[in-house]
Amino acid sequence: MLGTLKIVVGILGLYLIAIAGLWMLTPEEMSGQFAITLNGVQGLNTGRGDIGGIFLAAGILCLLGLRNHESASVFLYSVSIIMAAVAFGRLIGFVADGLVLMTILPFIVELGIIVVLCGLAFLVRRRRSN
């Protein structure tokens, strides 16, 4: 079980880093895929820095959580907190803006990511205790 979760988290970490790279290198294309409009240089910079940076941080924290050291679970819980904040923002959007299929699916995926990361963090911490 632990090995499978580590593989899933490793793939997730690499995926998040890839998304970060796309945001940083091609923000115009990524903004279209995320239904976001970036206005001028300031908008492009925001896409690269804020959105790309969040994806990059989450990906790096996932990969750091795979290392065998005492802080591994802290890194995994950190990514869970980032994902929970994103999911919370979506909940506010559901209340303020309504529901559409294209917003429900990412929300479900984010909840799944939170469960996987917290599960692995729990198992890593429990294994360290024994």
N, C-alpha and C positions, 0 to 999 in steps of 0.2 A: 504494500500500500504506500509506504513512504517513498519507495523508488518511483512509482507511477506518478505520485503527486509532484515529485521533484522534476520529472520529465515535463509534466504539464506546465509547471511554473517556469522552467527553463525556456520552453517554447513561448510562453506568454511574455517573458522578459525580452526575448529576441524580437518578438512581434512588436512590442511597444517601442523598442529602440528603432525598429524599421519605420514605424509610423512617425516617430520623432524625426528621423532623417528625411522622410518625405515632406513633412511640414517645414523643415528648415531649408530644404533645397527647392521644393516646388509648392510654395504656399498657395499660389493661385489655383492649382489643380486640386489640392487637398481641401481648400475652402469650399469648392464646388461640391465635393463628395460629402462634406459635413453640413451643407446648406448654410454656409456662413459667407457674408460679403465682407471682403477686406478692402477698405478705402485707402488708396494711395500708399505712400511709403510708410506712414504710421500704421496702417492696417496690416501691411505685409510684415512689418517688424513685430507687431503684436502676434500674428500667426506663427512666425518663426520662434519668437521668444517665449511668449506665454503658453501657447498651446503645445508647440514642439518641446518646450522645456519641461512641461508637466509630463508628457509622454516619456521623455528621456529619463527624467528622475524616477518615474515608476518602473521603467525597464531596468535601470541600473540597480534599484533597490531589490527587485525580484532576483536578479542574478547574485547580488550580495547575500541574499537570504538562502542561497543554495550552498554557500560555503560552510564548512564544518567549523564553526566557532561559536562562542557563547552568545554572540549578538545576532545570530541568524534569525531567530524568531522576531526580534525587534524590527529588522528590515522588512520581513514579511508583513508584520502588523502595520508598518508604516505605509506600505502600498495599499493595504486594506483600508486604511484611513483615507488615503487619497481617493480611492474608488468609492468609498462610502460618501465622501463629500460630493463627488460627481453625481452619484445616484440621488443624494439628497437634493441637489440642484434640479435634477430631472423631476423629482416629486413636486417641488415648488412649481416647475413648469407645467406639470399635469394639472395642478390646481388653477394656476393663473391663465394657462393658454389652452388647456384641453388635451385630449389624447388623440394621437394618430399612430398607426402601426409603426411608422419609421422611428418613433420615439420609444415605443414600448419594448421592442426587441433589444436595443442597446441597454436599456434599463435592466432587463432580465439577464443579459450577458454580464453586466457589471455586478449584479447580485451573485451570480455564479462565481465570478472571479473572487469576490470577497469570501465566499464560502471555501473555495479551494485554498486561498492564501491563509485564511485563519486555520483551516484544518491542518495544513502543512506546518504552520507555526506551532500549533498545539502539539502535533506529533514530535516535532524537533525538540520543543521544550520538555516534553515528557520523557523523551529518550535521554536528554541531558540529565534529568533528575535521577534516572535509574542507574 
